[in-house]
Amino acid sequence: QKEVEQNSGPLSVPEGAIASLNCTYSDRGSQSFFWYRQYSGKSPELIMFIYSNGDKEDGRFTAQLNKASQYVSLLIRDSQPSDSATYLCAVLRAAGNKLTFGGGTRVLVKP
Amino acid sequence: KAGVTQTPRYLIKTRGQQVTLSCSPISGHRSVSWYQQTPGQGLQFLFEYFSETQRNKGNFPGRFSGRQFSNSRSEMNVSTLELGDSALYLCASKQLAGSAGELFFGEGSRLTVL
């Protein structure tokens, strides 16, 4: 079992709709969870992080964490063509530990 | 504030050669991590340095090595290059104090091994 798993996609979403991305992790000791966006040919950029159960909103993005079920999700509201990218979920087990990435979900937003 | 800077951005080597990649972290960031990214394996952790000491290491052969200098700049070296080493090598830095652990990535060094 991979430490961090994501559906590779592509997730095709019409413009203006909500894109829902999921990520599961295997280590119950994981403490912090991150979502990165990576455009083709570019490096990953941090969208947001979450470390408490529940929802965290930042603009059009909402991260949701459920530690009991060991999953974290990302919602993108009012999806735009510029949101087309690969979204990487990353998990930090403890302070000072390495950040482990999932394989990423490719999102395509169609006008 | 300047971001993470990596050099060179692109390079081509042949099998058996060695390569050194450089990374300058964001000012004030003392932790530097290196990742290898390939289409098949995704982002894989190589190692992390903090205060000139290797703090974590991924599952890569000994041909992959790194170091960090007193100004937090880091280098990684790959010796005896193999075709499978062709990848995007990403450096990332992070603050430790007051940080949730988020990484900030450089643009990467794209290595092609022929």
Interface residues (C-beta under 8 A of the other chain):
Chain A: S32 F34 K42 S43 P44 E45 L46 F49 Y51 L88 A90 L92 A95 G96 N97 K98 L99 T100 F101 G102 G103 G104
Chain B: S33 Y35 G42 L43 F45 E48 R55 N56 G58 L90 L96 A100 G101 E102 L103 F104 F105 G106 E107 G108
